[in-house]
Amino acid sequence: MRVVLDSNTASLVVTLPGTVSASVVPHDPQDNPVVATAVAGQAEVLCTRDHHLLHPDVVAYCAQHKIQVLGDLELLRQLRAQVVPPPNP
């Protein structure tokens, strides 16, 4: 484990076992750890407003790992559709 400090943030960087070594997010390689964490954590959904993570290649890669990549509004729609309304008194 190593700590990386820069002028904007302090981040804990952890190498995840079995993560992808190839670039999954070619247009923004700094987003690769986000995808690797979702895969390692067996996430069902990756919610993002980052257009690099919504790229069709990234969405297809995540789908191979049974992860949906959704924008915030789409996730909200899906969650609202699952809510059971309270019974009428």
Beta strands, then each sheet from edge to edge (+ up, - down):
strand 1: 2-5
strand 2: 10-13
strand 3: 45-47
strand 4: 68-70
sheet 1: 1+ 2-
sheet 2: 3+ 4+
end
